[in-house]
């Protein structure tokens, strides 16, 4: 007995587009964070660490937003996968940075590049932020039932008509 699922709610185009757009948005955030970290003493306990975290949340939400606008079915699932996809696409780039710099341990040491607990946390954070972005993205798209205009005819304001009385 073969189990074949043909009607998957996951839209690979939506997830891929969201993840790639998220990666593009993530690069300036990571560069700005790296510059701030190198120029601010005790960056981890400063307020700038919170700003960097909020910026990361915004990037993952943006990835979900893009996926939510593209997908027609299950925007939350697609948005969550796009947020996670952005993080997964970032991991090889972070590995390459580690190879070039080589100044800390990869998974061990005082400040490892890949801390398994932090990776799990960011999977969850990226997924939840992607869902939140997908909620906004799905709301901004036209009605999923085939409506092509952002307002339906029932929601349009009635036109102002005046009866002009004429004396005959």
N, C-alpha and C positions, 0 to 999 in steps of 0.2 A: 504494500500500500504506500503510494507516494503522496506526500503532503506538499503541495505546491500553492503558494500564495501569489495570486496574480494581481490583486487589487490592494497594493500596499499604500497606506496613507503618506508614506515618506516620498517626498519629491526631491530626487537627487539634484536636480537643477537648482532648486531653491536652497537646499542645504549647501551645495557647492558655492553658489553665488554669495550666499550670506557669509560663509566661512572665509572666502577669498577677500570680500570687501572688509570683513572684520580684521583680517591680517593686515590689509593695507592701512586701516585706521589704527591698528595696534603699533605699527612701527614708529610713528612719531611720538606716541605716548611712551614707549620704551626708551627711545632716544632722549626725550626730555627728562624722564625719570633717572636715567643713567647720568646725565649731565648734572642734575640736581644732587644726586647721591655723591658724585665726585667733588662737588663744590660746597656742600653743606656738612658741617661737622655734626656727627650723631644724627644722621638722616632718619634712622629707624625709629627714633623716639620723637622726632619733630612732627609738626603738623603737615609737612609736605608728604610724608608717607601716606597719610589718610587721603590727601588730594590725589596721589598716584593711584591708590586703590579705587577711589571713586571714578577716576578716568578709565581704569581697566573695566570696571562695571559698565560704564557707558559704552565702551568698545564692544563688549560681549552683547549688550542690549542692542547695539546697532546691527550686529551680525544677525541677531534674531529678528530685528525689524525688517531687514532686507529679505530674509527667508519668509517672514510672515506676509510680506506684500506679494511675493512671487507664488507661494503655494496656495492652492485652492482648497485643499483638504488638510486637516490637522495642522494648522499653523503653529500651535504651541509645540508640537513634537518636532516639526521642522525647524522652528526657532531655537529650541533647546539644542538640537543637533548642530545647528550652525554655530552657536556659541561655543559648544564643546569642540567643534571642528576648527574654530579659530585658535583655540588653545593647543589643539593637537598639531596644527600647522606651525605654531610658534616653537614647539619643542625641538624639532631638528635645527632650526635657526639658533636657538639657545645653545644647543650642543656644539654647533660650529663656532659660536662665540667663545665657548669654553675651550675648544681646541686651539683657537688663536691666542687667547689670553693665557690659559693654563695656570692661573694663579691660585686656584682653589680646587678642592676635591670634587669629583663628579657626584658621588652619592655618599661620601663619608667625609669626615673632617669637621672643623669648627663651623664652617659656613658652606655646606655643599650646594652645588648647583641644582641638583635634583633631589629634593627631600621627598620621600614617598608620601608622607602625610600632607605636605603642601600641594603635591600634585593631585591627590585625591580631593583636597579642599577646593582647588581651582577647577577641577572637573565639575563639582557640584555648583560652585559659584557661577561658572560660565554657563552651565545649563539653565540655572534659575534666571540669570540675567537675560539669556537668550529668549526664554519664555516671556519675560516681561516685555522685551522689545517686540516679540512676535504679536503680543496682544495689541500693541499700538499699531504695528504694521497691518494686522488683519482688519483693524477698525478703519484704517485709512483707505483701504481698497474698496472699490465699488461692491455693491451687494453680491454675494456669492451666487445668487440665484439667476444671474444674467443681467442685472441692472447695469447699464453702462454709464449712467450719469451719477454724480455724487448725491444728488437729491432726487427723490422719486417725484412723480407728478402729484402725488397726494400731499407731499411736503412743500411744494412750491407755493409761494404767496399768491393769493388771488390778485388778479389785475384790477386796478382801480377803474371802475366804470361809472360814468355819470350819465344819468338820464337828462338829456337836454330837452326842455319843453319848448316847443315852438308854437307860436300863436298863428293860427291859420285863419 
